[in-house]
């Protein structure tokens, strides 16, 4: 499993609209093969900052399967205009601690 993490900085005064758009966008990402789940968390210290975590079966399910899909074009149209600056997206793999 791969964990995608993105810190989203939302433009001032747009958090309510962003959250509404994110609810509309969520079914788009969840329809992609290899999608395992996602969550959006709002920062307690800065209410214009959100952490998006998405679990994927493998890296290519995100970087190819989602980003090259028609659903991604819709996702971008719904969400990308809220970000300033545009978020860096990173991917993580769990390590065994045993």
N, C-alpha and C positions, 0 to 999 in steps of 0.2 A: 504494500500500500504506500502511496505517496501523499504527502500533505502539502497542499498549495497554501501559501500564506501571503496576504496582501494587506498592507496598512493603507486604509482609504481616508484621505483628508477631504472633507466635504466643504464646499464653498459656504461662506457665512450666510445664514438665513435659509439654507436649502435642506436642512436635515429631514424635515417632515416629508417634503417632496421626494427626497432620495429614498427614504424608507418605503414610501408608497410604491415608487418605481421598482425598488428591489423586490418587493412582494410579487409584482407582476413579472419580473425577470427570473425569479427562482425556478419556475417550471421549465424554463428554457435550458438551464444548465442540468437540471435533474433528468432531462430526457436523453442525455448523451450516454452512449455505451461506455462503461468503465467508471461512471460516476458512482460514488459510494455514499455521499452525504455532504452537507455543508452547513455552516452556521455563520451568523453575523453578530458581532458583539460591539457594543458602543463603549467607548472609553469613559470612565467615571471622572477623570480629571479634565478632559477636553471633549465636550459633547459633539464636536464636529469631526471627531476621529473615530473610525470603525476598524475592526479587525475582521477580515473575511478569511475563513478557513474552509477549504474544500478538500475532501478525501477522494482520491482517484485510485483505480486499480494499478495503473502504471503511468509514467510520465507522458507517454505518447497519447494516452486518452485525453489529457488536457491540451498538450501542445499541438497535436494534430487533430484528434477527434473533435474537440470542442472549438479550438481557434480557427479551424478551417471549415466549420459548419455554418449553415444558414442561421442556426440559433445564435451563434456568436455575433453575427451582424445585428440581430435584433437586440441582444444583450448590450452591445456597444451603443446602439441608438437610445436605449432606455437609460443607461447609466453613465457613460463616459463623460458627459458634459457637467456632471456634478463634482468631478475631481480637480483639485488644485493643491499641489502638483499631481501629475499623473502617477499612480502608484507603481512601485517596483513589486514584481511578483517573484516569489522564491518558492522552491520546492524542497521538501525535507523527507528523509527516509528514517524510519525508526531504527534505533540500534538496540541490540540485545544487551541487557545489563546482567545477564546470568553468566 
